[in-house]
Amino acid sequence: MSPRKAAANAAIYQLKITLRGAKPPIWRRVQVPSDITLAKLHQTIQAAMGWYDCHLHEFEIDGQLYGEPMPDMDMFVEIKSDRTCRLHQFVTGEKYKFPYMYDMGDGWDHQILVEKVLPPDPAVRYPICIKGKRACPPEDCGGVWGYGELLETIRDPQHPEHDEMLEWIGGDFDAEAFDLEATNYRLQQIQ
């Protein structure tokens, strides 16, 4: 079966991607073909959440790590290529969960939940985001704990680092903002 034909016949997984530890919750609901590779799912998560793909990432599935293999590190941990594993190879159905880690230094830990298995809609170009809540934290702000401190700092004009942190994030940041149209534009740029 040709890849095009296989993709046309793929089921659609509706995934809820939640940034663990963020309060209030930061999440995205996306729909992807069931035959998507983990590498393409990584790109989808980056675009949906608003990350810049500047750091390493890994999925953990049934105790096995998937990401970019690092031959120099194989003696410590084996990471299989995320380019050869497809989502439908391990998803057992609705309610299946697995973690995705982005930026091991900051530790952006995400939970991915398969909410629904749907038939494909020929009028929809996948992946697509159908809903989300709150802005993605800025890269390199120190994980969820550093993000909380950053928000406190920029909300308090009397804080000694207020102006410096506002300048660092580009002058303005609305933690409650989520732009579905911009998110889907980024998703449509995925090759």
Contacts in CASP RR format, 6 or more apart in sequence:
PFRMAT RR
TARGET T0000
AUTHOR 0000-0000-0000
METHOD contacts of the structure
MODEL  1
MSPRKAAANAAIYQLKITLRGAKPPIWRRVQVPSDITLAKLHQTIQAAMG
WYDCHLHEFEIDGQLYGEPMPDMDMFVEIKSDRTCRLHQFVTGEKYKFPY
MYDMGDGWDHQILVEKVLPPDPAVRYPICIKGKRACPPEDCGGVWGYGEL
LETIRDPQHPEHDEMLEWIGGDFDAEAFDLEATNYRLQQIQ
1 9 0 8 1.000
6 35 0 8 1.000
7 33 0 8 1.000
7 35 0 8 1.000
8 120 0 8 1.000
9 120 0 8 1.000
10 33 0 8 1.000
10 34 0 8 1.000
10 35 0 8 1.000
10 88 0 8 1.000
10 120 0 8 1.000
11 33 0 8 1.000
11 34 0 8 1.000
11 88 0 8 1.000
11 117 0 8 1.000
11 118 0 8 1.000
11 119 0 8 1.000
11 120 0 8 1.000
12 31 0 8 1.000
12 32 0 8 1.000
12 33 0 8 1.000
12 34 0 8 1.000
12 117 0 8 1.000
12 118 0 8 1.000
12 119 0 8 1.000
12 120 0 8 1.000
12 121 0 8 1.000
12 126 0 8 1.000
13 31 0 8 1.000
13 32 0 8 1.000
13 33 0 8 1.000
13 34 0 8 1.000
13 87 0 8 1.000
13 91 0 8 1.000
13 114 0 8 1.000
13 116 0 8 1.000
13 117 0 8 1.000
13 118 0 8 1.000
14 29 0 8 1.000
14 30 0 8 1.000
14 31 0 8 1.000
14 114 0 8 1.000
14 115 0 8 1.000
14 116 0 8 1.000
14 117 0 8 1.000
14 118 0 8 1.000
14 130 0 8 1.000
15 29 0 8 1.000
15 30 0 8 1.000
15 31 0 8 1.000
15 32 0 8 1.000
15 112 0 8 1.000
15 113 0 8 1.000
15 114 0 8 1.000
15 115 0 8 1.000
16 27 0 8 1.000
16 28 0 8 1.000
16 29 0 8 1.000
16 112 0 8 1.000
16 113 0 8 1.000
16 115 0 8 1.000
17 27 0 8 1.000
17 28 0 8 1.000
17 29 0 8 1.000
17 30 0 8 1.000
17 45 0 8 1.000
17 48 0 8 1.000
17 49 0 8 1.000
17 100 0 8 1.000
17 110 0 8 1.000
17 111 0 8 1.000
17 112 0 8 1.000
18 25 0 8 1.000
18 26 0 8 1.000
18 27 0 8 1.000
18 110 0 8 1.000
18 111 0 8 1.000
18 113 0 8 1.000
19 25 0 8 1.000
19 26 0 8 1.000
19 27 0 8 1.000
19 49 0 8 1.000
19 108 0 8 1.000
19 109 0 8 1.000
19 110 0 8 1.000
19 136 0 8 1.000
19 137 0 8 1.000
19 144 0 8 1.000
20 109 0 8 1.000
20 110 0 8 1.000
20 111 0 8 1.000
20 144 0 8 1.000
21 109 0 8 1.000
21 144 0 8 1.000
22 134 0 8 1.000
22 137 0 8 1.000
22 144 0 8 1.000
22 147 0 8 1.000
24 133 0 8 1.000
24 134 0 8 1.000
25 133 0 8 1.000
25 134 0 8 1.000
26 49 0 8 1.000
26 133 0 8 1.000
26 134 0 8 1.000
26 135 0 8 1.000
26 136 0 8 1.000
26 137 0 8 1.000
27 132 0 8 1.000
27 133 0 8 1.000
27 134 0 8 1.000
28 45 0 8 1.000
28 48 0 8 1.000
28 49 0 8 1.000
28 129 0 8 1.000
28 131 0 8 1.000
28 132 0 8 1.000
28 183 0 8 1.000
29 115 0 8 1.000
29 129 0 8 1.000
29 130 0 8 1.000
29 131 0 8 1.000
29 132 0 8 1.000
30 44 0 8 1.000
30 48 0 8 1.000
30 127 0 8 1.000
30 128 0 8 1.000
30 129 0 8 1.000
30 130 0 8 1.000
30 187 0 8 1.000
31 118 0 8 1.000
31 124 0 8 1.000
31 126 0 8 1.000
31 127 0 8 1.000
31 128 0 8 1.000
31 130 0 8 1.000
32 40 0 8 1.000
32 41 0 8 1.000
32 44 0 8 1.000
32 87 0 8 1.000
32 126 0 8 1.000
32 127 0 8 1.000
33 120 0 8 1.000
33 126 0 8 1.000
33 127 0 8 1.000
34 86 0 8 1.000
34 87 0 8 1.000
34 88 0 8 1.000
34 91 0 8 1.000
34 117 0 8 1.000
35 86 0 8 1.000
35 87 0 8 1.000
35 88 0 8 1.000
36 44 0 8 1.000
36 86 0 8 1.000
36 87 0 8 1.000
36 127 0 8 1.000
37 82 0 8 1.000
37 83 0 8 1.000
37 84 0 8 1.000
37 85 0 8 1.000
37 86 0 8 1.000
37 87 0 8 1.000
38 59 0 8 1.000
38 66 0 8 1.000
38 67 0 8 1.000
38 82 0 8 1.000
38 83 0 8 1.000
38 85 0 8 1.000
38 86 0 8 1.000
38 87 0 8 1.000
39 67 0 8 1.000
39 81 0 8 1.000
39 82 0 8 1.000
39 83 0 8 1.000
40 190 0 8 1.000
41 59 0 8 1.000
41 82 0 8 1.000
41 87 0 8 1.000
42 53 0 8 1.000
42 57 0 8 1.000
42 59 0 8 1.000
42 67 0 8 1.000
42 82 0 8 1.000
42 100 0 8 1.000
43 53 0 8 1.000
43 190 0 8 1.000
44 127 0 8 1.000
44 187 0 8 1.000
44 190 0 8 1.000
45 51 0 8 1.000
45 100 0 8 1.000
45 102 0 8 1.000
45 110 0 8 1.000
45 112 0 8 1.000
46 52 0 8 1.000
46 53 0 8 1.000
46 102 0 8 1.000
47 127 0 8 1.000
47 183 0 8 1.000
47 186 0 8 1.000
47 187 0 8 1.000
47 189 0 8 1.000
47 190 0 8 1.000
48 127 0 8 1.000
48 129 0 8 1.000
48 183 0 8 1.000
48 186 0 8 1.000
48 187 0 8 1.000
49 110 0 8 1.000
49 136 0 8 1.000
50 136 0 8 1.000
50 183 0 8 1.000
50 186 0 8 1.000
51 102 0 8 1.000
51 108 0 8 1.000
51 136 0 8 1.000
51 139 0 8 1.000
52 139 0 8 1.000
54 103 0 8 1.000
54 139 0 8 1.000
54 140 0 8 1.000
55 102 0 8 1.000
55 103 0 8 1.000
55 104 0 8 1.000
55 105 0 8 1.000
55 106 0 8 1.000
55 139 0 8 1.000
56 67 0 8 1.000
56 68 0 8 1.000
56 102 0 8 1.000
56 103 0 8 1.000
56 104 0 8 1.000
57 67 0 8 1.000
57 68 0 8 1.000
57 100 0 8 1.000
57 101 0 8 1.000
57 102 0 8 1.000
57 103 0 8 1.000
58 65 0 8 1.000
58 66 0 8 1.000
58 67 0 8 1.000
58 79 0 8 1.000
58 100 0 8 1.000
58 101 0 8 1.000
58 104 0 8 1.000
59 65 0 8 1.000
59 66 0 8 1.000
59 67 0 8 1.000
59 82 0 8 1.000
59 98 0 8 1.000
59 99 0 8 1.000
59 100 0 8 1.000
59 101 0 8 1.000
60 66 0 8 1.000
60 98 0 8 1.000
60 99 0 8 1.000
60 101 0 8 1.000
61 85 0 8 1.000
61 90 0 8 1.000
61 98 0 8 1.000
62 90 0 8 1.000
64 78 0 8 1.000
64 80 0 8 1.000
65 77 0 8 1.000
65 78 0 8 1.000
65 79 0 8 1.000
65 80 0 8 1.000
66 79 0 8 1.000
66 80 0 8 1.000
66 81 0 8 1.000
66 82 0 8 1.000
66 85 0 8 1.000
67 79 0 8 1.000
67 80 0 8 1.000
67 81 0 8 1.000
67 82 0 8 1.000
68 79 0 8 1.000
68 81 0 8 1.000
68 82 0 8 1.000
69 79 0 8 1.000
69 80 0 8 1.000
69 81 0 8 1.000
70 79 0 8 1.000
73 79 0 8 1.000
90 96 0 8 1.000
90 98 0 8 1.000
91 114 0 8 1.000
93 114 0 8 1.000
93 117 0 8 1.000
94 114 0 8 1.000
94 115 0 8 1.000
94 116 0 8 1.000
94 117 0 8 1.000
95 113 0 8 1.000
95 114 0 8 1.000
95 115 0 8 1.000
96 113 0 8 1.000
96 114 0 8 1.000
97 111 0 8 1.000
97 112 0 8 1.000
97 113 0 8 1.000
97 114 0 8 1.000
98 111 0 8 1.000
98 112 0 8 1.000
99 109 0 8 1.000
99 110 0 8 1.000
99 111 0 8 1.000
99 112 0 8 1.000
100 109 0 8 1.000
100 110 0 8 1.000
100 111 0 8 1.000
100 112 0 8 1.000
101 107 0 8 1.000
101 108 0 8 1.000
101 109 0 8 1.000
101 110 0 8 1.000
102 108 0 8 1.000
102 110 0 8 1.000
103 139 0 8 1.000
103 140 0 8 1.000
103 143 0 8 1.000
105 142 0 8 1.000
106 139 0 8 1.000
106 140 0 8 1.000
106 141 0 8 1.000
106 142 0 8 1.000
106 143 0 8 1.000
107 143 0 8 1.000
108 137 0 8 1.000
108 143 0 8 1.000
108 144 0 8 1.000
120 126 0 8 1.000
125 188 0 8 1.000
127 187 0 8 1.000
127 190 0 8 1.000
128 184 0 8 1.000
128 187 0 8 1.000
129 180 0 8 1.000
129 183 0 8 1.000
129 184 0 8 1.000
129 187 0 8 1.000
130 180 0 8 1.000
131 180 0 8 1.000
132 178 0 8 1.000
132 180 0 8 1.000
132 183 0 8 1.000
133 178 0 8 1.000
134 175 0 8 1.000
134 176 0 8 1.000
134 177 0 8 1.000
134 178 0 8 1.000
135 173 0 8 1.000
135 174 0 8 1.000
135 175 0 8 1.000
135 176 0 8 1.000
135 177 0 8 1.000
135 178 0 8 1.000
137 143 0 8 1.000
137 144 0 8 1.000
137 147 0 8 1.000
137 150 0 8 1.000
138 147 0 8 1.000
138 150 0 8 1.000
138 168 0 8 1.000
138 169 0 8 1.000
138 173 0 8 1.000
141 147 0 8 1.000
141 150 0 8 1.000
150 165 0 8 1.000
150 169 0 8 1.000
151 175 0 8 1.000
152 159 0 8 1.000
153 159 0 8 1.000
153 161 0 8 1.000
153 162 0 8 1.000
153 165 0 8 1.000
154 162 0 8 1.000
154 165 0 8 1.000
154 166 0 8 1.000
154 169 0 8 1.000
154 173 0 8 1.000
156 162 0 8 1.000
159 165 0 8 1.000
166 172 0 8 1.000
166 173 0 8 1.000
END
